[in-house]
Protein backbone atom coordinates (compact mmCIF):
# COMPACT_ATOMS: atom_id res chain seq x y z
CA UNK A 1 0.00 0.00 0.00
CA UNK A 2 1.47 3.34 -1.07
CA UNK A 3 1.83 6.07 1.51
CA UNK A 4 -0.55 8.93 0.95
CA UNK A 5 0.80 12.42 0.52
CA UNK A 6 -0.22 15.03 3.10
CA UNK A 7 -0.66 17.49 0.23
CA UNK A 8 -2.87 17.05 -2.82
CA UNK A 9 -1.10 16.96 -6.16
CA UNK A 10 -1.90 20.24 -7.91
CA UNK A 11 -3.64 20.13 -11.24
CA UNK A 12 -3.15 22.57 -14.10
CA UNK A 13 -5.20 25.19 -12.24
CA UNK A 14 -3.32 27.13 -9.56
CA UNK A 15 -6.10 26.40 -7.11
CA UNK A 16 -9.01 28.31 -5.62
CA UNK A 17 -8.10 31.85 -4.69
CA UNK A 18 -4.62 31.57 -6.22
CA UNK A 19 -3.20 33.03 -9.38
CA UNK A 20 0.07 32.59 -11.18
CA UNK A 21 2.02 35.83 -11.07
CA UNK A 22 5.23 34.80 -12.72
CA UNK A 23 7.61 32.13 -13.80
CA UNK A 24 11.36 32.52 -13.72
CA UNK A 25 13.74 30.13 -15.42
CA UNK A 26 17.41 30.54 -14.68
CA UNK A 27 20.82 29.11 -15.39
CA UNK A 28 23.61 29.99 -12.98
CA UNK A 29 27.33 29.50 -13.26
CA UNK A 30 27.48 28.43 -16.91
CA UNK A 31 31.20 28.31 -17.65
CA UNK A 32 32.68 28.57 -21.10
CA UNK A 33 35.75 29.78 -22.93
CA UNK A 34 35.32 32.60 -25.41
CA UNK A 35 37.43 34.94 -27.47
CA UNK A 36 36.67 38.18 -25.68
CA UNK A 37 38.39 41.44 -24.86
CA UNK A 38 39.58 44.68 -26.41
CA UNK A 39 43.20 44.68 -25.24
CA UNK A 40 46.06 43.42 -27.41
CA UNK A 41 46.91 40.62 -24.97
CA UNK A 42 43.31 39.34 -25.23
CA UNK A 43 43.36 38.89 -28.99
CA UNK A 44 43.73 35.39 -30.39
CA UNK A 45 43.10 33.56 -27.13
CA UNK A 46 40.18 32.19 -25.18
CA UNK A 47 39.17 33.46 -21.75
CA UNK A 48 36.90 31.99 -19.12
CA UNK A 49 33.41 33.43 -18.72
CA UNK A 50 30.87 32.58 -16.03
CA UNK A 51 27.32 33.34 -17.15
CA UNK A 52 24.09 33.68 -15.18
CA UNK A 53 20.80 34.04 -17.02
CA UNK A 54 17.37 34.79 -15.60
CA UNK A 55 14.30 34.63 -17.83
CA UNK A 56 10.93 35.97 -16.76
CA UNK A 57 8.13 34.16 -18.57
CA UNK A 58 4.43 34.85 -18.71
CA UNK A 59 2.71 33.02 -15.86
CA UNK A 60 1.31 29.76 -17.17
CA UNK A 61 0.81 26.16 -16.18
CA UNK A 62 3.88 24.09 -16.93
CA UNK A 63 3.20 20.42 -17.50
CA UNK A 64 5.68 19.64 -20.29
CA UNK A 65 9.10 20.82 -21.37
CA UNK A 66 7.44 22.52 -24.34
CA UNK A 67 5.58 24.77 -21.86
CA UNK A 68 8.80 26.41 -20.66
CA UNK A 69 12.33 27.30 -21.74
CA UNK A 70 14.76 24.40 -21.81
CA UNK A 71 17.99 25.14 -19.91
CA UNK A 72 19.88 23.57 -22.79
CA UNK A 73 18.60 26.29 -25.13
CA UNK A 74 20.17 28.93 -22.88
CA UNK A 75 23.55 27.17 -22.93
CA UNK A 76 23.36 26.58 -26.69
CA UNK A 77 22.63 30.27 -27.34
CA UNK A 78 25.65 31.33 -25.27
CA UNK A 79 27.90 28.78 -26.99
CA UNK A 80 26.67 29.93 -30.40
CA UNK A 81 27.67 33.52 -29.64
CA UNK A 82 31.10 32.37 -28.48
CA UNK A 83 31.38 30.26 -31.62
CA UNK A 84 30.75 33.23 -33.91
CA UNK A 85 34.19 34.63 -33.10
CA UNK A 86 35.89 37.24 -30.98
CA UNK A 87 33.67 39.70 -29.09
CA UNK A 88 35.20 42.92 -27.81
CA UNK A 89 33.20 43.51 -24.64
CA UNK A 90 31.38 41.33 -22.14
CA UNK A 91 28.57 43.92 -22.34
CA UNK A 92 28.21 43.14 -26.06
CA UNK A 93 28.20 39.39 -25.39
CA UNK A 94 25.56 39.82 -22.66
CA UNK A 95 23.30 41.92 -24.88
CA UNK A 96 23.58 39.46 -27.78
CA UNK A 97 22.64 36.61 -25.48
CA UNK A 98 19.68 38.53 -24.04
CA UNK A 99 18.44 39.38 -27.54
CA UNK A 100 18.76 35.76 -28.64
CA UNK A 101 16.74 34.55 -25.66
CA UNK A 102 14.10 37.25 -26.13
CA UNK A 103 13.47 35.88 -29.61
CA UNK A 104 11.24 33.36 -27.83
CA UNK A 105 7.92 35.22 -27.43
CA UNK A 106 7.28 33.59 -24.03
CA UNK A 107 10.23 35.50 -22.54
CA UNK A 108 9.11 38.85 -21.11
CA UNK A 109 12.37 39.90 -19.50
CA UNK A 110 15.91 38.60 -19.65
CA UNK A 111 18.83 39.39 -17.37
CA UNK A 112 22.30 38.20 -18.32
CA UNK A 113 25.19 38.54 -15.88
CA UNK A 114 28.69 37.73 -17.07
CA UNK A 115 31.82 37.43 -14.98
CA UNK A 116 35.27 37.43 -16.55
CA UNK A 117 37.49 35.83 -13.87
CA UNK A 118 41.16 36.67 -14.13
CA UNK A 119 40.59 39.84 -16.11
CA UNK A 120 41.44 42.22 -13.25
CA UNK A 121 44.17 41.65 -10.68
CA UNK A 122 42.81 41.81 -7.17
CA UNK A 123 39.19 41.21 -8.17
CA UNK A 124 37.40 37.88 -7.96
CA UNK A 125 35.57 38.61 -11.19
CA UNK A 126 34.75 41.82 -13.01
CA UNK A 127 31.81 41.74 -15.36
CA UNK A 128 28.43 43.20 -16.20
CA UNK A 129 24.70 42.65 -16.00
CA UNK A 130 22.32 43.49 -18.84
CA UNK A 131 18.54 43.43 -18.58
CA UNK A 132 16.23 43.68 -21.59
CA UNK A 133 12.45 43.49 -21.50
CA UNK A 134 9.59 43.73 -23.91
N, C-alpha and C positions, 0 to 999 in steps of 0.2 A: 504494500500500500504506500503510495507516494505521500510525502509530507505536504500538507497544504501551506500555501503562502499566507502570511498575515496581511498581505496587501493584494488587492485585485490587480490583475494584469490590465494595463490601460489599453483601450481600443484606439482607433484612429481619431476619436473625438477627445479633446483635452479634458473633458469631464464637466459636470454641471458647475456653473459659476466660474469656470476657468477659461482663460483665453491664451493662446500662444502670442507672445510679444516679440519673440526674436529667436533666431538660431545662429549660432556662431560656430564656424568650422575653423580649426587652426592647425598649423604645423609649426612646431618649435624646434629650433636647433638643427635645421637642415644644413649639413655641411657639404661644401663642394669646392672645387678648385676652379678658378676663372682667371682669364687674362683681364686684369683690371688695374687702372691707375694712370695718372697723367705724368708722373715723373720718369725721367730717362731710365732709372734703375728698375722700373716696373714694366718696361716694355719687353716683350718676348718671353715672359715667364708667367707661370700660374701662381696665384695667391689664394690663400684659404679665405672663404667667406662662410659666415654662419647666418642663416636666414630664418626669420620668424614671419609667418604670414597669418593674418586673421581676416576671415571673410564673414561679413554679416549678410545673412540670407533672409529673404522674406519668411515670416513665420509660416510653417506648414507642417503637416504630419509627415513623418519620415518613416516609411516602412521598408523601403528598398534602397539600394545604393543609387539607383537612378533618381531618387527623390532629393539627393543632396550632392555635394561636391566631393569627389573622390580625392583623398589625400595624394594619391599617386599623380593626379592631374596637376597639383600644385608643384610637386617635385619635377615633373616632366617639363612644365613651363619654365621653371628656373634653369634647368639643365639646357633647354633649347636656347635660352638667351645667352648662356655661357658658351654654348656651341657655335653661336653666330660669329664669334670673334671678340677681339679686345674691346672693352668698354672703358671709357675714360674715368667715369665717376661712379661711386656706389649709388649716388642719388639717381643717376641715369638708369642704372640696373634696376633699382627699386621701382622707379616709375614704369619702366617697361614691363616688369613683372606684374605690377598692379593693373596696368592696362590690359595685359593678356588675360588676367583672371576676371576682370570686369567684362570681358567679351561674353561671358556666360550671363544671360539676362537674370538669372536667379540671384546673382551677387549684387547687393545694394551698396556695399561699402567694403573697401579693401585697404588694409594696413599692412605694409611690408617694412620690416625692420632688418637692416643688414649690418652685421659687425664685420670688421676687417682686422682680425687679430694679427698682431705683429707689425702693423702699419705705423705705429707711433710708440717710440720708446717711452716706457714709464706708464703706459695706459694698457689696461686689460684688453680693450677693444674699442677703437673709434668706429663710428659708423653713422647711420642716419635712419630715420623713420619717415615714410611717405604714406599719406592717407588720401585716397581718392574715393569719391562717392558719386552716385547718380542722383 
